[in-house]
Amino acid sequence: MSAQATPSAAAKTAEASMTTPKGAWTVTILLFLFMVVNFADKIVVGLAGVPIMTDLKLEPEQFGLLGSSFFFLFSISAIVVGFIVNKVATRYVLLTLAVIWALAQFPMVGTVSFTTLLICRVVLGAGEGPAFSVAAHAIYKWFPDEKRTLPTAILSQGSAFGVILAVPALNWVIVNHSWHYAFGALGVTGLIWVCAWLAFGKEGPLEDTQALAATEPKIPYVQLLTSRTFLGCVIATFGAYWALSLGLTWFTAFIVTGLGFSQQQAGFISILPWIFGATVVILTGWVSQVMTARGYTTRMSRGVLGSAPLVLGGLILATMPHASGAGLQIALLVVGAGLCGAIYVVCPPMLGEFTPASQRGAVIAIYGALYTLSGIIAPMVMGSVIQRAGNVLNGYMTGYTINALVMIGSGVVGLLLLWPNTEKARLTRSAASRQAGLKGVVSPT
């Protein structure tokens, strides 16, 4: 009878691991809105770029510095908070981050100097640096591994919808009132999300990271952070984030000063990359989950599926300087940069595959801290190239050619290094061998 009971118990355990707890999708929607606010905060400087440069009399290099300043403390904050969420409930960490975002916006409502604007963007970046990694860690407490790709895609879509929803609204404020009030509107929106999270935000029931830390085998961080899949994720997403940070900082300015559209027209054009990117991300999440369910290895359903669009997008973007007509150039930029979104969907689940749950928050945060370093570099490179170019349009084209090369290189590295399924097997064997060795040392002879 005991022989029959054991398989039954195992079956029940497996069935439980496949079950999504009640409330999981409510929290997912709240965290999606969290990322909506996050990216609305990011886009406002780029959207108001021309009025800000005009009012504050900024050169392209200064505006590039302003775009990069958001990332000065971004990575450091992400790493620090990543280790904190290994010990502290994500519910309270997310709440604190959102409060910081809201408060960092209000100084811009009145008359502001370049220095004040710069400092507020640095503070905002410090608050937003850990956002995606903490939100992903929080979601993974609600979904088992085989069901994480789609919620990760929805979470990632907060970025696209943050821009799609915010750009028309904020651009209306900028055109009809002032760019100062756009910042104030974002501060109020952030406080509204804080109230909603206080009312409905909860900690996921599938994992207790403190309890897991005492029971599950630990893998040394040096092994996790030097694994080829971790390095592949960092390098691949670095290239994708290069394109994204240019979109946040320079896209609207390119439409106005490079192609000659008005600020009002640029507001509508500026949402096109994000609409296309949203389609790519949702489609990637769905295809990845279907492929995994049909038995494809995560090397294919996550690694290849995320990296190949980077290479394709870079090749498309590389043709942009040779295209004639503003419409075609915008279309190539939209499609080329938009294909980058696939990598954001697959990398956090890949890292979660082989990282113990009690260490996952830190590993995903370190991954985020490293790839977002391109957010410091890319806007300043574009600003420097534009300022030194013979004319503004040529400067933009050179900057986007550099972007294309970065994307192609990072995508190729991703194709070579992303093998999460074999990584998991290797690290699990290593942890088991180490644990067996420790038991041998302490066992009485």
Phi, psi and omega in degrees: 000323179296328178296327178282329184290326184296310177300324180297317179296319179296320180296320180294321179296316179297319180296321180296323181293337180273351186274133175268121184297153175297135181097352183298317183284334174296313178295321178300317179295319178298319180286330170301314179294327174303316179285333173300311178298318181304312184278335171297320176298321182291320190283340192298322180294317178295320180296320181266018187304311183294312176300322179295314179297323180290311183293319184265001177055055184263143171278161178306321179295322178294319179292325174299320176297319178299316178297320180287331185301332178303332186259005183299317179252003184304309185288318180299314179298319180300317181292313182300311181291329177301319176287329178297318183287353169289339184243331187250144180301134182296334182303316183281327178294315179299320179299314181298317180299316182295323178296317178300316180303312184297314184292332181288346183272330192293329178300337182281355182294323179266193177297134187221143176269168177300321181296316179296316178299319179298314182296317180296324177291325176296315179297316179299318178298322177297323178285331184266346180307313182277359195303303186293318183295320179292319179296319177296316178300320179294317180295324183290349172278355180248342185231136173291164188307316185290352181242018187270339187294316181294312176298328176295321178297318179296317177300315179299329181291347172304326179296311182295312182289332174301321178281315182300318181281322187281323187301309179299318182292311182292323179295325176298317178297316181296315183289319188265342180230270181195152177296336178299318183289337176298320177295319179297320178299322179291323176299316178296318179299319178299320179292327176297317178297321178304315179296318179296320180292322177299325183279322191236349183288135181221162175273140182293144185270351187284334183225133168249100189296330178291319178292320180296325180300330181276344187243321185279151179294139178270145172248127180307138182301328180297326177288319179295317187277348175252004177294148185296328180290321176298312180297321177297319178297315181298312185291317180297315182286334174304314179294320178295320183286336173302312179295318182295317182292329173292323177297320180291323189261318194246347188299310182295320178297323177298318180296321184278304187273334180272318185252350172087016177280162177281166178299321180293316177297319181297329178299319179286320180295328186294343180272349185298315179299328184280328174294314178295317179298323178297319178297316179299315184293312180297317179297318178298315179299317180292312181298318180300316181293321178294316179299317179296317180295332181271005172099004175292146175292156179289344169304317181275311188286346177236305186296303182290319181299328179274328186275321184302319179297334177296314179296313179299316180298319178297320179296320178295315182296328181294339180277350187302315181296341183264359180272149178250137179099136182297322182298314180292321179297318178295318181298316179295321179293318180298311183288313182300310180288327183293331180294342179299336187300336183300325186291330181293332183285322191266334186291312178302316175298325177296317178294322178293337179299316188247002179261128175305143185302325182288349178246355188295320181302317181291318183295315179295324179292318179295319174304311179297320180296324183282315184288332180283357172300335176295339176292336174282318189282311190300311181298323180290322177299314179299315179299317180294318180296317180297315184295330183264356183282160178296322172216166188299314184298318177298323178299315178298317182295322176295317179299320180285334174293318175301318178302316181299316180296320178297317179298314182297314180298316181291325178294320177297318177299319177300317179299327182280326192255342188275098179226067187296327183294316178287330176298316180298315181296318182294313182291326177295317177298319180296317180295320180295318179296319180294318180294320178295321178296319179295320178296323179295325180291320185270348181289143177291142179263000000 
